[in-house]
């Protein structure tokens, strides 16, 4: 536990046999539950996760590949079903530094917001730490996300996040965009349902992980998700609750 709160980590994973052990070994001992969602990997991701002998680790497997957003929705459902007060998302490719966890969790545990989002762009020297194409893409997509959702988020594409159980109950997470673009769709939901959001600076980590994200996702997929989010928000303005965003 942390500050008396039960904390779960959700780890979406697809073909991460090479890095999943490093990810799981880095999760601090005060985390109560780790839900690994194997999204129909073609390698030994699930077997490697189970072989570590960590009693906190629960492996849930999708029989068909459904996408990272769907894997996260599955992980959220199981984490909150098991009694988590807060669920953190950490990718299975060891790209999220566990030393940032207490800082990311703080605004949620303290009740200031329902959702905290990692902000790599505000980390000192982020421009040099991040590959140029990713940095530029994140800057552009974050601007589009602010326009579409009304939330002043600085790094919309960062998947290192913390969601409170009471906030999750207000969201239609079973309708979360299933694949890449889910962070933008989730931010759209948060804005619509009045869940306050905090940006929290986190370290940009780039090493030997591989990315399945290409120019097609940045140019077509995310903009289409944002257009949908903008339209839903515009259509429901009289019913929507105002959400606040802050820098944590």
Number of C-alpha atoms within 10 A of each C-alpha: 14 13 9 8 14 19 25 29 27 29 27 27 26 24 18 25 20 15 20 24 19 14 21 22 13 13 16 11 10 11 17 19 23 25 23 29 29 29 25 20 19 13 13 16 26 25 12 16 24 16 9 12 9 13 10 14 20 19 17 18 18 15 10 10 16 13 19 23 23 24 27 27 22 22 28 28 17 19 25 20 10 12 15 21 19 25 28 28 22 27 23 27 26 22 20 23 16 17 13 15 20 11 15 26 23 18 22 23 24 10 11 15 23 23 29 29 30 30 27 27 22 18 15 13 12 17 16 10 16 17 12 11 10 15 17 13 14 20 17 14 21 21 15 19 30 20 14 25 27 19 24 19 23 26 25 27 24 19 18 23 23 30 23 23 21 13 18 19 10 13 17 13 18 13 13 19 19 17 18 20 22 23 23 27 26 20 25 25 22 26 24 25 19 17 24 21 28 27 24 26 21 25 22 23 15 14 8 10 13 10 7 6 10 9 10 9 15 18 12 10 14 23 18 14 21 24 17 15 23 22 15 17 21 14 11 12 12 8 10 15 14 15 17 16 18 17 16 18
